[in-house]
Amino acid sequence: MNHRPNIAARVGFYLWRGGLAVVAVYLAWEGTWRLWDVLRVVGLPWLVAIGVFLLGAGFVIFVGSFILERMVDAKAERGLRDL
């Protein structure tokens, strides 16, 4: 039995993932600039504003590394399946 998905399912999956990536990048871009505008209007010291952005960047890196680690673990676990 062939366990490989057909080409239409694979293309659809890649398009879906690409769309998610584009939306995530757009929302991050807009959110960053809106947050910057809010911090500027509020009048926070610039070190606090930089701290907020560094906090956000650290969170994004943390979540990204968690996702990548999970992907690597998932690939390793595929070899452990009983067929």
N, C-alpha and C positions, 0 to 999 in steps of 0.2 A: 504494500500500500504506500502510495506517495504522500508524504506529510508536508510537502512544500506547497505554500499558497500559490494560487494562480497569479498571473501578471497584473490583472486588474486590481486584485486585492492589495498587492504590494505597492502599486502606483498610488492607489487611494490612501494607503497607510502613510506613504511618504508625503503626499500632498497635505494630509491632515496634520502631520507633524510639522511640516513647513509652515502651515497656516498658524499653528499654535506658537511657533517661534517668532513669526512676524508680529503677531498680536502682543506677545510678551515683551518684545523689544520696543514696540510702539508705546505700550503702557508704561514701561520703565522710563523711557525718554520723556514722555509727558509728565509723569509723576515727579521725576527729578526736577524738571523746570518749574512745575507748580509749587513744589516744596521749597525750591530756592526763592521763588517770588514771595511766598508766605514768610519765610525766615527773614527776608530783606525788609518786608513791610513791618514785621513785628519789631525789628530793631535789635535782634540778638547780636552779641559780640561775634566777630568773625571767627574766633576760635571755637565757639559753640557750634556755629554753622558747619565748620569743617569737621568737628567731632560728630555731628549728626550724619554727615555724608560718609565719614569713615565707618561709623557704626553700620550704616546701610550696606556699604561695600563689603564689610566683613561678613554680614549676614548672608549676602548673595553668594560670596565665595564658600561659606560654610554649607549652605544648602546645595550648591553646585557640586561640591566634593562629596556630599552625602549621596546625591543622585548618581554620580559616577561610580562611587564605591558599590552601590546597590546594583548597578548595571554589570559591573565586573563579577560580583558575587552570583548574579543570576546566570551569567554565562558559565561559570564554574559549576553551578548546581545542575545544569542541563546534563552533564556527564554522569550524574549520580542516579538518573532515573532508571527504574526497572521497566523493561519493555516486555 
